[in-house]
Amino acid sequence: MKKEVILQSNPLRAERYANVNISLFAAFKAYLLRSAVLLFLSQLYSRILEMRITPLQAFHLTHAQVVFYLMIFPCNFPLVVRVLLMLWFFLTVLQCRHAGLK
């Protein structure tokens, strides 16, 4: 005797999952998190901080460092640009906090 099961699906739900496209930003982020450079940086940060650092946390730490150096780099930026850099640095520090770094 042959056993068959008929599963019904909602056409709206099926259409929603059929048209899933990976965004360019998500693909680039996935590529970065698997890159050898970021894996090396996560191992380096792990040794320096004496705690396990994931590649995502290493990405956030590197992002914060780059913004910090841009902020203190001796250029003649207007005051508005300096304020925007300070805001950007504050947001990267918050991202580090949300990633589990203290």
N, C-alpha and C positions, 0 to 999 in steps of 0.2 A: 504494500500500500504506500502510495506516494504522499508525503506530507508537504503541504505548501502553506506559506504564510503571506498574506497580502498586507503590506504596510501602506497606509495612506499618508500623504504629506500635504502640507499646506503649500499651494503654489507660490504664495508670496515669500515664504521662507526659503523654498528651493531656489527661487530667482535671486534672492538676496545673497545666498552662498555661492551661486554659480558665477556671479559677477565680481568676485573678490579679486582685487588686484593689489599686489604688494607695492606700496609707495616707494618712490625713489629714495626718500630719506630713510625709510626702514631698511631697505636693502643695503644702503651705504653704511648704516649703523651696524647691521649684522656683519658686514664685511670687516669693519673696523674692529669689532669685538673679537673676531677670529684671527686678526693679523698678528704676525710674529712680533712686531714692535710693541704692540699693546700687551701681549703676553709677557714679553721681557720686562716692560715697565711695571706690570703687576707683581712680578717676582722681585724686582728691585725695591719697590715700595714695601713689599712684605718683609724683606730683610731689614730695611731701614726702620720701619715702624713697629717691627716685631709683632705683627698680627697678620692674619690672612687677608689679602687684598684681592678682590675679584677684578677681572678686566674692565667691568663697567665702573667700578670704583676708581680704578687707575685712569680711566677716561675722564671721569669727573675731576680728579686731582690734577691731571694735566691741563684740562680746560681752565681750572681756577688759576693755575700757575701762569698760563699764557696771558690770561686777562690781567693778572696782577702785574706782569712785566710790561704789558701795554700801558697800564695805568701809570706806572712810575717811570717809564722810559722818558728821557729828557728831550721832549719835543715841544714846540710851541703850539700846543693845541689850544683852541678857544675854551673858555670856561664851560660852555655847553657840552662840548665833547668830553671834557674831564668828568663832568657830572654823570654823563651817560656811561662812561667807563666805570665809574664808582658804582652805579646802579647795576651794571652788568656783572661786576665782581661780586656784589652782594647776592645776586641771583645765583651765581655759580657756587658760592659758599652754601646757600640754601639747598642746592641740588646735591652737594656733597653730604650735607646733613641727612637729606632724605634717602641717600644711597647707603646710609649706615656708618658714615665716618664721623668721628667726633673731633 
